[in-house]
Amino acid sequence: MLVDAEQPPNTQWFGGKLTPCSVRPALLVDAKQPPNTQWFGGKLTPCSISPALLVDAKQPPNTQWFGGKLTPCSVRPALLVDAEQPPNTQWFGGKMIQSLPQLASLTRGDGSPEVPLSIQSPTTRPTTAPAKPDSTAGFKIWINGTLFDKQDAKVSVYDHGLLYGDGVFEGLRSYGGKVFRLDRHLERLWNSAKAILLEIPITRAEMAKAIDETLKANGLDDGYIRLIVTRGAGTLGLDPNRTSNPQVIIITDYIAVYPEELYSAGLEIITSSSLRNHPAALSPRIKSLNYLNNILAKIEATQAGCLEALMLNHKGEVAECTADNIFLIKEGVLLTPPTDAGILEGITREAVIELARSSGYEVREVALTRHDVYIADEVFLTGTAVEVIAVVKIDSRKIGNGSPGPITRELKEKFHAFARK
Ligand SMILES: Cc1ncc(COP(=O)(O)O)c(C=O)c1O
């Protein structure tokens, strides 16, 4: 409809429906669109190169349109709109990676990677083939004490982890062969399991040994580790008492964080209309296999051309992003939502609070509103996969001067060094 003569003028396609806007988006592909402008947030805004270049034969090869300018990349993003682009692939981190059919723009697992790298609209081609040979094809996956080849690592279709999202998980990271804050991750996993009355059939020491074994089997010193414990196979009914054998799974992978340009430029995010779980329904402190409302928030972000979404709690206060915690900085003080705002108690969040305090900054865990985010001097996110990354725009409002602020940069560097110590 965006380019359809019947689309009412001054409307835009947003969040699954047509909404009013001040300039017709068709202008984006219209010869009358002023050069060096882009369609963003319902209006034309200046930019240094016309996005039209994205589909323009004159765009230099191996460049992409990102953050208002052309940046180098290893594969030409024009492939995104090119019939030759392999099905179910997306442009991420300078290369084509596999994607969901309906999103083809970003995906990043829990804290794991995802990203669209342009303001092009996502492709919706329903396809299946991966972009490239899978570099982890030879990897081993640990399941209940055995290392399986990736293609043989399977669980039952009757597993309640699949049928109902009944289970818990963790995302960890290894730096130089050492897992960052392993004890804290294991404690959170065991606490999550306890809260859903799921008994993990191995000890923490056995889990730690199995992680080490899996990393070694895959030759990974620096990597991402996913721990999953499912309720196990049962009947089609909900009753967990009719399941047996929880499945303990360890997947290790290369760590795919945001591209370096994003760490220098900062992220643009939106506030999602999907709320974080109500703590009286399912506590966000439980890292359960059920992330559906975070996924809805992620989809909303993607549709808005952003990589992350801020989620509010049932009181309308700031909670966290879909897979990261959030910090604001106002007049030199760090502000972050407290646990009772309905957040996952992030392990990176905890480490950053310690680092900030030991660097002489005051850190307050206080209830925050969207307004506090809008008027913050700096905003950043923390998570195992992303570490520390600045947010420079939210809901079309620039944060500070629109680039990562000095305290964010300092803490980002300190955390980077600390995690690798
Ligand atoms: C909802 C949510 N919030 C925050 C985080 C960040 O937590 P951590 O720093 O422990 O990775 C995650 C990471 O998985 C998450 O899923």
The ligand as an ORCA input file, in Angstrom:
! r2SCAN-3c Opt
* xyz 0 1
  C      14.502     -9.773     29.544
  C      15.955     -9.623     29.790
  N      16.382     -8.559     30.487
  C      17.687     -8.374     30.735
  C      18.638     -9.248     30.270
  C      20.087     -9.010     30.560
  O      20.501     -9.943     31.520
  P      22.025    -10.415     31.595
  O      22.837     -9.197     31.826
  O      22.056    -11.356     32.753
  O      22.329    -11.066     30.309
  C      18.240    -10.362     29.528
  C      19.245    -11.300     29.035
  O      19.011    -12.398     28.780
  C      16.866    -10.572     29.285
  O      16.435    -11.619     28.589
*
